Amino acid sequence: MLLNWLKEVGSLHWFVMAALFTLFLPANLHPAALGFILAVTLVAGLARGFSGFGGALIFMPLASIVIDPKLATAALLMADGVAALSLIPGAAKNAGRKDPVLMACGALFGIPLGTALLVHIAPVTLRWGISATVLMMLGLLMSGWRYRGESRAPLTVLVGFISGTFSGAAQLGGPPVVAYLLGRDVPGRTIRAGIILFFALSSTISAVIYGANGLLTLDAVKLAVMIAPVFSLGLYSGARAFRFASERVFRAVCYGLIATAAIAGLPAVDALFR
């Protein structure tokens, strides 16, 4: 009799847990789709922690296969913003202050423009645009082109504006900043720290603009809560791996992941994921 009672209690426990899990899922998000998103989130977090950028370049094309890009963008903004807090103290010690602040000034004007595109463009069109942008940015990074001139305030602000526009539209603002900063004759750790610090500032701006445009919905918060621990795990693991990886391995891994995500995220190959 006791055994039967324990079985009933156990069954009831799992039923309640399943019910609560279902209620907490964002609207119209199937548990299988959530599993796919969590796997993508882990890979994106590894890339973000490893390189200081690249998380959105992987997450956005793939997550947009199963959810609206607006939901994916807002959830990633919140999850990345919380998870990256642990990177900021170290970045603040190693980064120069001038470039991140000047770029943030440009992002202050670019993010509202990108957010307007996110709000008004149809989801399928936005997905094509995201994948095309990711491939274009990847081509820029792989070409080896870097800005080799002096750091001038107007140009730094312009780079921040361009990055902010891509960040507002789909959190894809990393490559313009990377192409601009990697041409400097400074240690890689300093560049990485500058990237992290800039995105801490731009994410704060994005959160305000997204909130004003109604993008930080309850579903976005729910999804952010679900992916944040996985993203943090990837971020931590990637940051530790950065200490041991060579520059060549670092670039090859990030480029490969980004290219795979961009191609897989094209609406034309959706049949492979259905």
SEMARMI-901354 format. One record per atom (N, C-alpha, C, O): x, y, z. Coordinates in steps of 0.2 Angstrom, whole numbers, padded with zeros to 4 digits, always signed. Layout:
REM residues N
XYZ
...
This chain:
REM residues 274
+0004-0006+0000
+0000+0000+0000
+0004+0006+0000
+0003+0011-0004
+0010+0006+0004
+0014+0012+0005
+0018+0013-0002
+0019+0018-0004
+0020+0007-0005
+0023+0008-0012
+0019+0011-0017
+0021+0015-0021
+0012+0009-0017
+0007+0012-0022
+0007+0019-0021
+0006+0023-0025
+0006+0021-0014
+0006+0028-0012
+0012+0032-0015
+0011+0038-0018
+0018+0029-0014
+0024+0033-0016
+0024+0033-0024
+0026+0039-0027
+0021+0028-0027
+0021+0029-0034
+0016+0034-0037
+0018+0038-0041
+0011+0035-0033
+0006+0040-0035
+0009+0047-0034
+0008+0051-0038
+0012+0047-0028
+0015+0054-0026
+0020+0056-0032
+0021+0061-0034
+0024+0051-0033
+0030+0052-0038
+0027+0054-0045
+0029+0058-0048
+0022+0050-0047
+0018+0052-0054
+0015+0059-0053
+0016+0063-0058
+0012+0061-0048
+0009+0067-0047
+0015+0073-0047
+0014+0078-0050
+0021+0071-0044
+0026+0076-0044
+0029+0077-0051
+0029+0083-0053
+0030+0072-0055
+0032+0073-0062
+0027+0077-0066
+0028+0080-0071
+0020+0075-0065
+0015+0078-0068
+0015+0086-0067
+0014+0090-0071
+0016+0088-0061
+0016+0095-0059
+0022+0098-0062
+0021+0104-0064
+0028+0095-0061
+0034+0098-0064
+0033+0099-0072
+0035+0104-0074
+0030+0094-0075
+0029+0095-0082
+0024+0100-0084
+0025+0104-0089
+0019+0101-0080
+0014+0106-0081
+0017+0113-0080
+0016+0118-0084
+0021+0114-0075
+0024+0120-0073
+0029+0122-0079
+0029+0128-0081
+0033+0117-0081
+0037+0118-0087
+0034+0120-0093
+0036+0125-0096
+0028+0117-0094
+0024+0119-0100
+0022+0126-0100
+0022+0130-0104
+0019+0128-0094
+0017+0135-0093
+0022+0140-0093
+0021+0146-0095
+0028+0138-0091
+0034+0143-0092
+0037+0144-0099
+0040+0148-0100
+0035+0139-0103
+0037+0140-0110
+0035+0146-0113
+0029+0147-0112
+0039+0149-0117
+0036+0155-0121
+0030+0152-0126
+0030+0146-0128
+0025+0156-0128
+0020+0154-0132
+0022+0151-0138
+0026+0153-0142
+0019+0145-0140
+0020+0142-0146
+0027+0139-0147
+0029+0137-0152
+0030+0138-0141
+0037+0135-0142
+0037+0128-0140
+0035+0127-0134
+0038+0123-0144
+0038+0116-0143
+0044+0114-0139
+0049+0117-0140
+0043+0109-0134
+0049+0107-0130
+0055+0105-0134
+0061+0106-0133
+0054+0102-0140
+0059+0100-0145
+0063+0106-0147
+0069+0106-0148
+0059+0111-0149
+0062+0117-0151
+0066+0120-0146
+0072+0123-0147
+0064+0120-0140
+0068+0123-0134
+0074+0119-0134
+0080+0122-0132
+0074+0112-0134
+0080+0108-0134
+0085+0110-0139
+0091+0111-0138
+0083+0112-0145
+0087+0114-0151
+0090+0121-0149
+0096+0122-0150
+0086+0125-0146
+0088+0132-0145
+0094+0132-0139
+0099+0135-0139
+0093+0127-0134
+0098+0127-0129
+0104+0124-0131
+0110+0126-0129
+0104+0119-0136
+0110+0117-0139
+0114+0122-0143
+0120+0123-0142
+0110+0126-0147
+0113+0132-0150
+0116+0137-0145
+0121+0140-0147
+0112+0138-0140
+0115+0143-0135
+0121+0141-0132
+0126+0145-0131
+0122+0134-0131
+0129+0132-0128
+0134+0134-0133
+0140+0136-0130
+0133+0132-0139
+0139+0133-0144
+0140+0141-0144
+0146+0143-0145
+0135+0145-0145
+0135+0152-0145
+0139+0155-0139
+0143+0159-0140
+0138+0152-0133
+0141+0154-0127
+0148+0153-0127
+0153+0157-0125
+0150+0147-0130
+0157+0145-0130
+0161+0150-0135
+0166+0152-0133
+0158+0151-0140
+0161+0156-0145
+0162+0163-0142
+0167+0166-0143
+0157+0165-0138
+0157+0172-0135
+0162+0172-0130
+0166+0177-0130
+0163+0167-0126
+0168+0167-0120
+0175+0166-0123
+0179+0169-0120
+0175+0162-0129
+0182+0161-0132
+0185+0167-0135
+0191+0168-0134
+0180+0171-0139
+0183+0176-0143
+0181+0183-0141
+0184+0188-0143
+0176+0184-0136
+0173+0190-0134
+0168+0192-0139
+0164+0197-0138
+0167+0189-0144
+0161+0190-0149
+0159+0184-0152
+0162+0179-0151
+0154+0184-0157
+0152+0178-0161
+0146+0174-0158
+0144+0170-0162
+0144+0176-0152
+0138+0172-0149
+0132+0174-0154
+0129+0169-0155
+0131+0180-0155
+0125+0181-0159
+0125+0179-0166
+0120+0177-0170
+0131+0179-0169
+0133+0176-0176
+0131+0169-0177
+0129+0167-0182
+0131+0165-0171
+0129+0158-0171
+0122+0158-0169
+0118+0154-0172
+0120+0161-0164
+0113+0160-0161
+0108+0163-0165
+0103+0159-0166
+0109+0169-0168
+0103+0172-0172
+0101+0168-0178
+0095+0166-0179
+0105+0166-0182
+0103+0162-0188
+0099+0155-0186
+0094+0154-0189
+0102+0152-0181
+0100+0145-0180
+0093+0146-0175
+0088+0142-0177
+0093+0150-0170
+0087+0151-0166
+0081+0153-0170
+0076+0151-0169
+0083+0157-0175
+0077+0160-0179
+0074+0155-0184
+0069+0156-0187
+0077+0149-0184
+0074+0144-0188
+0067+0141-0184
+0062+0140-0188
+0067+0142-0178
+0061+0139-0174
+0057+0144-0170
+0052+0143-0168
+0060+0150-0170
+0056+0156-0166
+0057+0162-0170
+0061+0163-0174
+0052+0167-0169
+0053+0173-0172
+0059+0177-0170
+0061+0177-0165
+0062+0180-0175
+0069+0183-0174
+0068+0189-0169
+0073+0190-0165
+0063+0192-0168
+0062+0197-0163
+0062+0194-0156
+0066+0197-0152
+0059+0188-0155
+0060+0185-0149
+0067+0182-0147
+0069+0183-0142
+0070+0180-0153
+0077+0177-0152
+0082+0183-0150
+0086+0182-0146
+0081+0189-0153
+0085+0194-0152
+0085+0197-0145
+0090+0198-0142
+0078+0198-0143
+0077+0201-0136
+0080+0196-0131
+0083+0198-0126
+0078+0189-0132
+0081+0184-0127
+0088+0184-0126
+0091+0184-0121
+0091+0184-0132
+0099+0184-0132
+0102+0190-0129
+0107+0190-0125
+0099+0196-0130
+0101+0202-0127
+0101+0202-0119
+0106+0203-0116
+0096+0199-0117
+0095+0199-0109
+0100+0193-0107
+0103+0194-0102
+0100+0187-0110
+0104+0182-0108
+0112+0184-0108
+0115+0182-0103
+0114+0187-0114
+0120+0188-0115
+0122+0194-0110
+0128+0194-0107
+0118+0199-0109
+0119+0204-0104
+0121+0202-0097
+0125+0204-0094
+0117+0197-0095
+0118+0195-0088
+0124+0190-0087
+0128+0191-0083
+0125+0186-0092
+0130+0181-0092
+0137+0184-0093
+0142+0182-0090
+0137+0190-0097
+0144+0193-0098
+0146+0198-0092
+0151+0200-0092
+0142+0198-0087
+0144+0203-0081
+0150+0200-0078
+0154+0204-0076
+0151+0194-0078
+0157+0191-0075
+0164+0193-0079
+0169+0193-0076
+0163+0195-0085
+0169+0196-0089
+0171+0204-0089
+0176+0206-0091
+0166+0208-0086
+0167+0215-0086
+0173+0217-0082
+0177+0221-0084
+0173+0215-0076
+0179+0217-0071
+0186+0216-0074
+0190+0221-0074
+0187+0210-0077
+0194+0209-0080
+0195+0213-0086
+0200+0215-0088
+0189+0214-0090
+0190+0218-0096
+0191+0225-0095
+0195+0229-0098
+0188+0228-0089
+0189+0235-0087
+0197+0236-0085
+0199+0242-0086
+0200+0231-0083
+0207+0232-0081
+0212+0232-0087
+0217+0235-0087
+0210+0228-0092
+0214+0227-0098
+0213+0231-0104
+0217+0232-0108
+0207+0234-0104
+0205+0238-0110
+0207+0245-0109
+0206+0248-0104
+0208+0248-0115
+0208+0256-0115
+0201+0259-0114
+0197+0255-0117
+0201+0264-0111
+0194+0267-0110
+0191+0271-0116
+0185+0271-0117
+0196+0274-0120
+0194+0279-0125
+0190+0276-0131
+0184+0278-0132
+0192+0270-0134
+0188+0267-0139
+0182+0265-0138
+0177+0266-0141
+0181+0261-0132
+0174+0258-0130
+0169+0264-0129
+0163+0263-0131
+0171+0269-0126
+0167+0274-0124
+0165+0278-0131
+0159+0280-0131
+0169+0279-0135
+0168+0283-0141
+0163+0279-0146
+0158+0281-0149
+0165+0272-0146
+0160+0268-0150
+0153+0268-0147
+0148+0267-0151
+0153+0268-0140
+0146+0268-0137
+0142+0274-0139
+0136+0274-0139
+0146+0279-0140
+0142+0286-0142
+0139+0285-0149
+0134+0287-0150
+0143+0281-0153
+0140+0280-0160
+0134+0275-0159
+0129+0276-0163
+0135+0270-0155
+0130+0265-0154
+0123+0268-0152
+0118+0266-0153
+0124+0274-0148
+0118+0277-0145
+0113+0279-0151
+0107+0280-0150
+0116+0281-0157
+0112+0283-0162
+0110+0277-0167
+0105+0277-0171
+0115+0272-0167
+0114+0266-0172
+0109+0261-0170
+0105+0259-0174
+0109+0260-0163
+0104+0255-0160
+0097+0257-0162
+0093+0252-0164
+0095+0263-0161
+0088+0264-0162
+0086+0263-0170
+0080+0261-0171
+0091+0265-0174
+0089+0263-0181
+0089+0256-0183
+0084+0254-0186
+0093+0252-0180
+0093+0244-0181
+0087+0242-0178
+0084+0237-0180
+0085+0244-0172
+0079+0242-0168
+0072+0243-0173
+0068+0239-0173
+0072+0249-0176
+0067+0250-0180
+0066+0245-0186
+0061+0243-0188
+0072+0243-0189
+0072+0238-0194
+0069+0231-0191
+0065+0228-0194
+0071+0230-0185
+0069+0223-0182
+0061+0223-0181
+0058+0218-0182
+0059+0229-0179
+0052+0230-0177
+0047+0229-0184
+0042+0226-0183
+0050+0232-0189
+0045+0233-0195
+0046+0228-0201
+0042+0228-0205
+0052+0224-0201
+0053+0220-0206
+0050+0213-0204
+0050+0211-0199
+0047+0210-0209
+0044+0203-0209
+0049+0198-0206
+0055+0198-0208
+0047+0193-0202
+0051+0188-0200
+0055+0184-0205
+0062+0184-0204
+0052+0182-0210
+0056+0178-0215
+0061+0183-0219
+0067+0181-0220
+0059+0189-0220
+0064+0194-0223
+0070+0195-0219
+0075+0196-0221
+0068+0196-0212
+0073+0197-0207
+0078+0191-0207
+0084+0192-0206
+0075+0185-0207
+0080+0179-0207
+0085+0179-0213
+0091+0178-0212
+0082+0181-0219
+0087+0181-0225
+0092+0186-0223
+0098+0186-0225
+0090+0192-0221
+0094+0198-0219
+0099+0196-0214
+0105+0198-0215
+0097+0192-0209
+0102+0190-0204
+0107+0185-0207
+0113+0187-0205
+0105+0180-0210
+0110+0176-0213
+0115+0179-0218
+0121+0178-0218
+0112+0183-0222
+0116+0187-0227
+0121+0191-0224
+0127+0192-0226
+0119+0195-0218
+0123+0199-0215
+0129+0195-0211
+0135+0198-0211
+0127+0190-0208
+0132+0186-0205
+0137+0183-0210
+0143+0184-0208
+0135+0181-0216
+0140+0179-0221
+0144+0185-0223
+0150+0184-0224
+0141+0190-0224
+0145+0196-0226
+0150+0198-0221
+0156+0200-0222
+0148+0198-0214
+0153+0200-0209
+0158+0194-0208
+0164+0196-0207
+0157+0188-0209
+0162+0183-0209
+0167+0184-0215
+0173+0183-0214
+0164+0186-0221
+0169+0187-0226
+0174+0193-0225
+0180+0192-0226
+0171+0198-0221
+0175+0203-0219
+0181+0201-0214
+0187+0203-0215
+0179+0197-0210
+0184+0195-0205
+0189+0190-0208
+0195+0190-0206
+0187+0185-0212
+0191+0181-0215
+0196+0184-0220
+0201+0181-0222
+0194+0189-0223
+0198+0192-0228
+0204+0195-0226
+0209+0196-0229
+0205+0196-0219
+0211+0198-0216
+0211+0206-0216
+0216+0209-0214
+0206+0209-0219
+0207+0216-0219
+0206+0219-0212
+0201+0217-0209
+0210+0224-0211
+0209+0227-0204
+0211+0235-0205
+0215+0236-0210
+0208+0239-0201
+0210+0246-0202
+0217+0247-0199
+0218+0245-0193
+0221+0250-0202
+0228+0250-0200
+0230+0258-0198
+0235+0259-0196
+0225+0262-0199
+0227+0269-0198
+0226+0271-0191
+0226+0266-0186
+0227+0277-0189
+0227+0279-0182
+0220+0279-0180
+0215+0280-0183
+0219+0279-0173
+0213+0279-0170
+0210+0286-0170
+0213+0290-0166
+0205+0288-0174
+0203+0295-0173
+0196+0295-0171
+0192+0290-0172
+0194+0300-0167
+0188+0300-0163
+0182+0299-0168
+0177+0295-0167
+0181+0303-0174
+0175+0303-0178
+0175+0296-0181
+0169+0293-0182
+0180+0293-0183
+0180+0286-0186
+0178+0281-0181
+0174+0276-0182
+0180+0282-0175
+0178+0277-0169
+0171+0277-0168
+0167+0272-0167
+0168+0284-0168
+0161+0285-0167
+0157+0281-0172
+0152+0278-0171
+0159+0282-0179
+0156+0279-0185
+0156+0272-0184
+0151+0269-0186
+0161+0269-0182
+0161+0261-0181
+0156+0259-0176
+0153+0254-0177
+0156+0263-0171
+0151+0262-0166
+0144+0262-0168
+0139+0258-0166
+0143+0267-0173
+0136+0268-0176
+0134+0262-0180
+0129+0260-0180
+0139+0260-0184
+0138+0254-0189
+0136+0248-0184
+0132+0244-0186
+0141+0247-0179
+0140+0241-0175
+0133+0241-0171
+0130+0236-0171
+0131+0247-0169
+0125+0248-0165
+0119+0247-0170
+0114+0244-0168
+0119+0249-0176
+0114+0247-0181
+0113+0240-0182
+0107+0237-0181
+0118+0236-0183
+0118+0229-0183
+0116+0226-0177
+0112+0221-0177
+0118+0228-0171
+0116+0226-0164
+0108+0227-0163
+0105+0222-0161
+0106+0233-0165
+0099+0234-0164
+0095+0230-0168
+0089+0228-0166
+0097+0228-0174
+0093+0224-0179
+0093+0217-0177
+0088+0213-0178
+0099+0214-0175
+0099+0207-0173
+0105+0205-0169
+0107+0199-0169
+0107+0210-0165
+0113+0208-0160
+0119+0206-0164
+0123+0201-0162
+0120+0209-0170
+0126+0206-0174
+0131+0212-0175
+0134+0213-0180
+0133+0215-0170
+0137+0221-0170
+0145+0220-0169
+0149+0224-0169
+0147+0213-0169
+0154+0212-0167
+0159+0213-0173
+0164+0216-0171
+0157+0210-0179
+0163+0211-0184
+0165+0218-0186
+0171+0219-0186
+0161+0223-0186
+0164+0230-0188
+0169+0232-0182
+0174+0235-0184
+0167+0230-0176
+0171+0232-0171
+0178+0228-0171
+0183+0231-0170
+0177+0222-0172
+0183+0217-0173
+0188+0220-0178
+0194+0220-0177
+0185+0221-0184
+0189+0223-0190
+0193+0230-0188
+0198+0231-0191
+0189+0234-0185
+0192+0240-0183
+0198+0240-0178
+0203+0243-0178
+0197+0236-0173
+0201+0235-0167
+0207+0230-0168
+0213+0232-0166
+0206+0225-0172
+0212+0220-0173
+0218+0223-0177
+0223+0219-0177
+0217+0228-0181
+0222+0231-0184
+0227+0235-0180
+0233+0237-0182
+0226+0235-0173
+0230+0239-0169
+0236+0235-0167
+0236+0229-0166
+0242+0238-0166
+0248+0234-0163
+0248+0234-0156
+0252+0237-0152
+0243+0230-0153
+0242+0230-0146
+0240+0222-0145
+0238+0219-0149
+0242+0220-0139
+0240+0213-0137
+0233+0211-0138
+0229+0215-0138
+0232+0204-0140
+0226+0201-0141
+0221+0202-0135
+0215+0203-0136
+0224+0201-0129
+0220+0202-0123
+0217+0209-0122
+0211+0210-0120
+0221+0214-0124
+0218+0221-0124
+0213+0222-0129
+0208+0225-0127
+0213+0219-0135
+0208+0220-0140
+0202+0216-0138
+0196+0219-0138
+0202+0210-0135
+0197+0206-0133
+0193+0210-0127
+0187+0210-0127
+0197+0213-0123
+0194+0217-0117
+0190+0223-0119
+0185+0224-0117
+0193+0226-0125
+0189+0232-0127
+0183+0230-0130
+0178+0234-0130
+0183+0224-0134
+0177+0222-0137
+0171+0220-0131
+0166+0222-0132
+0173+0217-0126
+0169+0215-0121
+0166+0222-0117
+0160+0222-0116
+0170+0226-0116
+0168+0232-0113
+0163+0236-0117
+0158+0239-0115
+0165+0237-0124
+0160+0240-0128
+0153+0237-0128
+0148+0241-0128
+0153+0230-0129
+0147+0227-0129
+0143+0227-0122
+0137+0227-0122
+0147+0228-0117
+0143+0229-0111
+0139+0236-0111
+0134+0237-0108
+0143+0241-0114
+0139+0248-0114
+0134+0247-0119
+0128+0250-0118
+0135+0244-0125
+0130+0244-0130
+0124+0240-0128
+0118+0242-0130
+0125+0235-0125
+0119+0231-0122
+0115+0234-0118
+0109+0234-0118
+0118+0239-0114
+0114+0243-0109
+0109+0248-0113
+0103+0249-0112
+0112+0251-0118
+0108+0255-0123
+0103+0251-0126
+0097+0253-0127
+0105+0245-0129
+0100+0241-0132
+0094+0239-0128
+0088+0239-0130
+0095+0238-0122
+0090+0236-0117
+0085+0241-0116
+0079+0240-0116
+0087+0247-0116
+0083+0253-0115
+0079+0254-0121
+0073+0255-0121
+0082+0254-0127
+0078+0255-0133
+0073+0249-0135
+0068+0250-0137
+0075+0243-0133
+0071+0237-0134
+0065+0238-0130
+0059+0237-0132
+0066+0240-0124
+0060+0241-0119
+0056+0246-0121
+0049+0245-0121
+0058+0251-0124
+0054+0257-0127
+0050+0255-0133
+0045+0257-0134
+0052+0250-0136
+0049+0247-0142
+0045+0241-0141
+0042+0238-0146
+0044+0239-0135
+0040+0233-0133
+0043+0226-0135
+0039+0222-0135
+0049+0226-0136
+0052+0220-0137
+0054+0215-0131
+0055+0209-0132
+0055+0218-0126
+0056+0214-0120
+0050+0211-0117
+0048+0213-0111
+0047+0207-0120
+0040+0204-0118
+0041+0199-0113
+0047+0197-0111
+0035+0196-0110
+0036+0191-0105
+0039+0184-0109
+0042+0181-0105
+0037+0183-0115
+0040+0177-0118
+0047+0178-0119
+0051+0173-0118
+0050+0184-0120
+0057+0185-0121
+0060+0184-0114
+0066+0181-0114
+0057+0186-0109
+0060+0185-0102
+0060+0178-0100
+0065+0176-0098
+0055+0174-0102
+0055+0167-0101
+0060+0164-0104
+0064+0160-0101
+0061+0165-0111
+0066+0162-0115
+0073+0164-0112
+0078+0159-0112
+0074+0170-0110
+0081+0172-0108
+0082+0169-0101
+0088+0167-0100
+0077+0168-0097
+0079+0164-0091
+0081+0157-0092
+0085+0154-0088
+0078+0154-0097
+0079+0147-0099
+0086+0146-0102
+0090+0141-0101
+0088+0151-0106
+0095+0150-0110
+0100+0153-0106
+0106+0151-0107
+0099+0158-0101
+0105+0161-0098
+0109+0156-0094
+0115+0157-0095
+0107+0151-0090
+0112+0147-0087
+0116+0143-0092
+0122+0142-0091
+0113+0141-0098
+0117+0137-0103
+0122+0142-0106
+0128+0140-0108
+0120+0148-0108
+0124+0153-0111
+0130+0154-0106
+0136+0155-0108
+0129+0155-0100
+0134+0156-0095
+0139+0151-0094
+0145+0152-0094
+0136+0144-0095
+0141+0139-0095
+0146+0139-0101
+0152+0138-0100
+0143+0140-0106
+0147+0141-0112
+0152+0147-0112
+0158+0146-0114
+0150+0152-0109
+0154+0158-0109
+0160+0157-0104
+0165+0158-0106
+0158+0153-0098
+0164+0152-0094
+0169+0147-0097
+0175+0148-0096
+0166+0142-0100
+0170+0137-0103
+0174+0140-0109
+0180+0138-0109
+0171+0144-0113
+0175+0147-0118
+0180+0152-0116
+0186+0152-0119
+0179+0155-0110
+0184+0160-0108
+0190+0156-0105
+0196+0158-0105
+0189+0150-0102
+0194+0146-0099
+0198+0143-0105
+0205+0143-0105
+0195+0141-0110
+0198+0138-0116
+0203+0144-0120
+0208+0142-0123
+0201+0150-0119
+0205+0155-0122
+0212+0156-0120
+0216+0158-0123
+0213+0154-0113
+0219+0154-0110
+0224+0149-0114
+0230+0150-0113
+0222+0144-0116
+0226+0138-0119
+0226+0138-0126
+0231+0134-0129
+0222+0141-0130
+0221+0141-0137
+0226+0145-0141
+0227+0151-0138
+0229+0143-0146
+0233+0148-0150
+0228+0152-0154
+0223+0151-0155
+0231+0158-0157
+0228+0163-0161
+0225+0159-0167
+0219+0161-0169
+0229+0155-0170
+0226+0151-0176
+0220+0147-0175
+0215+0147-0179
+0220+0143-0169
+0215+0139-0168
+0209+0143-0166
+0203+0142-0168
+0210+0149-0162
+0205+0153-0160
+0201+0156-0166
+0195+0156-0166
+0204+0158-0171
+0201+0161-0177
+0197+0155-0181
+0192+0156-0183
+0201+0150-0182
+0198+0144-0186
+0191+0141-0183
+0186+0140-0187
+0191+0140-0176
+0185+0138-0173
+0179+0143-0174
+0174+0141-0176
+0181+0149-0172
+0175+0154-0173
+0173+0155-0180
+0166+0155-0181
+0177+0155-0185
+0175+0156-0192
+0171+0150-0194
+0166+0151-0197
+0173+0144-0192
+0169+0138-0194
+0162+0138-0191
+0157+0136-0195
+0162+0140-0185
+0155+0140-0182
+0150+0145-0185
+0145+0143-0186
+0153+0151-0186
+0149+0156-0189
+0146+0154-0196
+0141+0155-0197
+0151+0152-0200
+0149+0150-0207
+0143+0144-0207
+0139+0145-0210
+0144+0139-0202
+0139+0134-0202
+0133+0137-0200
+0127+0135-0202
+0133+0141-0195
+0126+0144-0192
+0123+0148-0198
+0117+0148-0198
+0127+0152-0201
+0124+0157-0206
+0120+0153-0212
+0115+0154-0214
+0124+0147-0214
+0121+0143-0220
+0115+0139-0217
+0110+0139-0221
+0115+0136-0211
+0110+0133-0208
+0104+0137-0207
+0098+0135-0207
+0105+0143-0206
+0100+0148-0204
+0096+0151-0210
+0091+0154-0209
+0098+0149-0216
+0094+0152-0222
+0088+0148-0222
+0087+0142-0222
+0082+0152-0224
+0076+0149-0224
+0075+0144-0230
+0071+0140-0229
+0080+0144-0235
+0080+0139-0240
+0081+0132-0238
+0079+0127-0241
+0085+0132-0232
+0086+0125-0230
+0082+0123-0224
+0084+0118-0220
+0076+0126-0222
+0072+0125-0217
+0070+0117-0217
+0069+0114-0212
+0069+0114-0223
+0066+0108-0223
+0071+0103-0220
+0069+0097-0218
+0077+0104-0219
+0082+0100-0215
+0081+0100-0208
+0083+0095-0204
+0077+0105-0205
+0076+0105-0198
+0068+0104-0196
+0067+0104-0190
+0064+0102-0201
+0057+0101-0200
+0056+0093-0199
+0050+0091-0198
